[in-house]
Amino acid sequence: MRHTKHEDGSGRFTVDEFLAPQQIKSYFSRMAAKFRQESHDVADEWDGQAVAEQDAYSSACGHILEECRLIHPITYDTYNLCELCS
């Protein structure tokens, strides 16, 4: 901040605008904490979406398997050949 200049060579900041090292450190510390909180919130949202998608997928798979399941492995027309044999 102290050494930055405009194109004409004049100083970009006045002496009273200079920041102390502690002020700069505090600023970046606050920004990092805010970024961590936002990224944590986004991760929670993604986890929630993933759980919802997995539930939908599981219920769809279960429904399809129930509809397509084999009732009895050895049948012909409406006759259960295993029962007829025994």
Backbone torsions as a table, in degrees:
resi	resn	phi	psi	omega
1	MET	NA	-35.9	-175.7
2	ARG	-73.5	-25.9	-173.7
3	HIS	-106.0	-3.9	-179.2
4	THR	-74.5	142.6	-176.4
5	LYS	-131.5	154.9	169.8
6	HIS	-74.6	172.2	179.2
7	GLU	-61.7	-28.1	-179.7
8	ASP	-83.6	-0.9	177.1
9	GLY	96.2	-7.5	178.9
10	SER	-77.9	155.3	-179.1
11	GLY	-65.6	140.6	-178.7
12	ARG	-77.3	-32.0	-178.4
13	PHE	-123.5	150.5	174.4
14	THR	-87.8	167.9	-177.3
15	VAL	-60.2	-38.1	-178.3
16	ASP	-75.1	-9.8	177.0
17	GLU	-93.0	-9.3	179.3
18	PHE	-62.4	139.4	177.9
19	LEU	-100.0	143.8	176.2
20	ALA	-77.7	154.7	178.6
21	PRO	-54.7	-36.5	179.6
22	GLN	-65.8	-37.0	178.5
23	GLN	-64.6	-42.3	179.4
24	ILE	-66.0	-43.4	179.1
25	LYS	-61.5	-44.1	179.6
26	SER	-63.4	-40.0	179.7
27	TYR	-60.3	-50.5	-178.3
28	PHE	-68.7	-30.4	175.8
29	SER	-64.9	-44.4	177.5
30	ARG	-63.2	-42.6	-179.8
31	MET	-64.8	-40.0	178.7
32	ALA	-65.1	-41.9	178.7
33	ALA	-63.8	-41.0	178.7
34	LYS	-64.4	-42.9	178.7
35	PHE	-63.0	-42.6	178.7
36	ARG	-62.5	-42.0	179.7
37	GLN	-63.9	-44.3	-179.7
38	GLU	-65.4	-41.3	179.9
39	SER	-68.0	-33.6	176.9
40	HIS	-66.5	-42.2	178.5
41	ASP	-63.1	-40.6	179.3
42	VAL	-65.8	-41.1	178.9
43	ALA	-62.4	-41.0	177.5
44	ASP	-62.4	-40.2	179.4
45	GLU	-65.0	-42.6	178.5
46	TRP	-64.3	-38.8	178.2
47	ASP	-62.7	-42.3	178.8
48	GLY	-62.5	-42.0	178.2
49	GLN	-65.7	-40.3	179.8
50	ALA	-64.1	-40.5	178.8
51	VAL	-64.8	-43.2	179.8
52	ALA	-63.7	-42.3	178.9
53	GLU	-65.6	-39.9	179.3
54	GLN	-65.8	-40.2	177.2
55	ASP	-62.5	-44.3	179.3
56	ALA	-62.8	-42.6	179.2
57	TYR	-63.4	-45.2	-178.7
58	SER	-63.9	-42.7	-179.4
59	SER	-68.4	-36.9	177.2
60	ALA	-65.7	-43.3	178.1
61	CYS	-62.2	-43.8	179.2
62	GLY	-61.9	-41.1	179.3
63	HIS	-65.1	-44.3	179.7
64	ILE	-63.9	-44.4	179.1
65	LEU	-63.5	-37.2	178.2
66	GLU	-65.6	-40.2	179.9
67	GLU	-70.0	-34.6	-174.1
68	CYS	-100.0	2.2	-174.2
69	ARG	-65.1	153.4	-179.7
70	LEU	-81.1	122.4	-178.4
71	ILE	-73.9	-49.6	175.3
72	HIS	-149.3	137.2	-173.1
73	PRO	-69.9	-26.7	-175.8
74	ILE	-123.5	87.7	177.4
75	THR	-130.6	152.4	173.0
76	TYR	-136.1	124.8	-176.3
77	ASP	55.1	-112.8	177.8
78	THR	-110.4	7.9	-175.8
79	TYR	-97.9	135.2	173.7
80	ASN	-91.7	106.9	-173.1
81	LEU	-66.5	-29.7	178.3
82	CYS	-65.4	-41.7	178.4
83	GLU	-68.3	-38.6	-179.3
84	LEU	-66.9	-35.1	-179.4
85	CYS	-71.3	-38.3	-177.8
86	SER	-80.9	NA	NA
